[in-house]
């Protein structure tokens, strides 16, 4: 019984997150407009005491599209997750604020807690990019 309740709660929680779309060309343009640079940031660590430091992209707001085709501006946040679907059907997930364009590949971090756990996707293999606020309790420190 407890397992059924937990499964339902997890399903509702995951299903309630809104997913937005950004075209690969639009993301590339926005990264290049921001200078495609990384800046040192610090965020809270919701699991432990102390903070986490890393390099983040300089995008302030992200131009995205909702499921109805409406264009929106979403503030960049350490809680934003990016799911990239490749032509092969493989998917890669990154924290959006760590993504940069380097040597015609998107590169980004897959974890906040394991430094160096990064990945890359050849830009020409991308067919779809989804952005979602993962609902994690990450916030930039001022």
C-alpha positions as CSV (number, residue, x, y, z in Angstrom):
1,X,0.0,0.0,0.0
2,X,2.8,2.4,0.9
3,X,4.6,1.7,-2.4
4,X,1.4,2.5,-4.4
5,X,1.0,5.8,-2.6
6,X,4.7,6.7,-3.1
7,X,4.4,5.8,-6.8
8,X,1.4,8.0,-7.2
9,X,3.0,10.9,-5.4
10,X,6.2,10.6,-7.5
11,X,4.1,10.4,-10.7
12,X,2.0,13.5,-9.8
13,X,5.2,15.4,-8.8
14,X,7.0,14.6,-12.0
15,X,3.9,15.2,-14.2
16,X,3.2,18.6,-12.7
17,X,6.5,20.1,-13.9
18,X,5.9,22.2,-17.0
19,X,8.1,21.4,-20.0
20,X,9.0,24.1,-22.5
21,X,10.6,23.8,-26.0
22,X,13.5,25.7,-27.5
23,X,14.8,25.0,-31.0
24,X,18.4,24.2,-31.4
25,X,19.0,27.2,-33.5
26,X,17.4,29.5,-31.0
27,X,19.5,28.1,-28.2
28,X,22.6,28.5,-30.2
29,X,21.7,32.1,-31.0
30,X,21.0,32.9,-27.3
31,X,24.2,31.3,-26.2
32,X,26.2,33.3,-28.8
33,X,24.3,36.6,-27.8
34,X,25.3,36.1,-24.2
35,X,29.0,35.8,-25.3
36,X,29.0,32.1,-24.7
37,X,31.1,32.7,-21.6
38,X,31.1,31.1,-18.2
39,X,31.0,33.1,-15.0
40,X,31.7,31.9,-11.4
41,X,28.5,31.4,-9.4
42,X,27.6,30.1,-6.0
43,X,24.4,28.3,-5.1
44,X,23.0,26.8,-1.9
45,X,23.5,23.1,-1.2
46,X,20.0,21.7,-0.2
47,X,21.5,18.4,0.9
48,X,24.4,19.5,3.0
49,X,25.7,22.6,4.8
50,X,27.7,25.0,2.7
51,X,27.4,26.2,-0.9
52,X,28.4,24.9,-4.3
53,X,30.6,26.9,-6.7
54,X,30.8,26.3,-10.4
55,X,31.0,28.1,-13.8
56,X,27.6,29.0,-15.3
57,X,26.6,30.5,-18.7
58,X,25.8,34.2,-18.7
59,X,22.2,33.9,-20.1
60,X,19.9,36.1,-18.0
61,X,16.6,35.1,-19.5
62,X,15.8,32.3,-21.9
63,X,13.3,32.7,-24.8
64,X,11.2,29.5,-24.8
65,X,7.9,28.2,-26.2
66,X,5.2,26.5,-24.2
67,X,3.0,23.6,-25.4
68,X,0.5,26.0,-27.0
69,X,3.2,27.7,-29.1
70,X,3.3,30.9,-26.9
71,X,6.8,32.5,-26.6
72,X,7.9,33.2,-23.0
73,X,10.9,34.6,-21.3
74,X,12.1,32.4,-18.4
75,X,14.8,33.6,-16.0
76,X,17.9,31.4,-15.9
77,X,18.0,29.4,-12.7
78,X,20.2,26.7,-11.2
79,X,17.0,24.5,-11.0
80,X,16.5,24.5,-14.8
81,X,17.1,21.2,-16.5
82,X,17.6,20.7,-20.2
83,X,16.8,17.5,-22.0
84,X,18.4,17.1,-25.4
85,X,17.1,14.5,-27.9
86,X,19.4,13.4,-30.6
87,X,18.6,12.0,-34.1
88,X,19.5,8.5,-32.8
89,X,16.8,8.8,-30.1
90,X,19.3,9.1,-27.2
91,X,18.6,11.7,-24.6
92,X,21.0,13.6,-22.5
93,X,20.1,15.8,-19.5
94,X,22.1,18.8,-18.3
95,X,21.6,21.6,-15.8
96,X,20.8,24.4,-18.2
97,X,22.9,27.1,-16.6
98,X,26.1,25.0,-17.2
99,X,25.6,24.6,-20.9
100,X,27.8,26.3,-23.4
101,X,28.6,25.8,-27.1
102,X,32.2,24.6,-27.7
103,X,33.6,23.3,-30.9
104,X,30.1,22.9,-32.4
105,X,29.0,20.7,-29.4
106,X,26.8,21.5,-26.5
107,X,28.6,20.8,-23.3
108,X,27.2,20.9,-19.8
109,X,27.1,19.4,-16.3
110,X,24.9,16.5,-15.4
111,X,25.3,16.8,-11.6
112,X,25.7,19.5,-9.0
113,X,27.2,17.1,-6.5
114,X,29.8,15.3,-8.5
115,X,32.3,17.7,-10.0
116,X,33.5,16.8,-13.5
117,X,30.4,14.7,-14.4
118,X,29.8,16.5,-17.7
119,X,28.7,15.5,-21.1
120,X,28.5,16.8,-24.6
121,X,26.3,16.5,-27.6
122,X,27.3,17.3,-31.2
123,X,25.2,20.2,-32.2
124,X,24.2,18.8,-35.6
125,X,22.8,15.6,-34.0
126,X,20.2,17.5,-31.9
127,X,16.5,17.3,-33.0
128,X,14.7,18.6,-29.9
129,X,15.6,20.5,-26.7
130,X,13.2,20.6,-23.7
131,X,13.6,22.9,-20.7
132,X,12.0,22.1,-17.4
133,X,12.2,23.6,-13.9
134,X,13.1,20.5,-12.0
135,X,11.6,21.9,-8.8
136,X,14.9,21.4,-7.0
137,X,15.7,23.8,-4.2
138,X,18.7,25.4,-5.9
139,X,19.1,29.2,-5.7
140,X,21.9,31.6,-6.6
141,X,23.7,33.3,-3.8
142,X,24.2,37.0,-4.1
